[in-house]
Amino acid sequence: MRKKVVFLFIILGSLLIGILLVSIVRPRQKALASVQSMYNFSPQKDNAYYYWFSVGVKTRNRDRRYHIISVSNKVVEGKLKRFVKALWKGLAYRRIAIGPFISQDDAQKAQMIYKSLIRVKKATDLENIKTPNFDHEVYWFSIMFNESERLRGFIFQHGPASVQSGDSKAFLNALYQTLGFKQMAVGPFEDYDRTEEIKRMYRQNE
């Protein structure tokens, strides 16, 4: 009889431990899935609103490097599907959409950095530019693009595009340097994983 009681307690104890483990693991799994879903962009399913702006780029004959000649004053707000449309449509007019940012504030800070390069003529000019403070490390990647002789617009080219990180001043310098190689740094964004996902959006039609 005692053996049966002990055996019963063992079974009940095992069940209680199993229930306790499930109650701990499942919330963690849900939380992880929720975090991962933040970085899984899908224009057809993502109903969140994002922010972006566009940048006009031109090659100048005196140095044969890309120059930022204009930055839109307006920060556009919309769903991801609208951003993707703006990205590919803008290439026909030699304009590149920069984003998508999750906050208007981050988009406006990035916009300030791109605008500051309109008046830069040489690398030493960068020292006098005060970049906005993001209060955290920022991330970016580079895209390579050329002017299509047939379409007279830009087309993205395949090239190395590893995610880089640093402060806003480091991004400013990276932006200036990449333009010299007929590329452009895109960002800065607040998270490495999100930056990787955004990079894939830019590179899907290379």
Summary of the structure (lengths in Angstrom):
residues: 206
radius of gyration: 24.1
end to end distance: 75.0
largest distance: 97.9
contacts: 564
relative contact order: 0.14
helix: 47%
strand: 25%
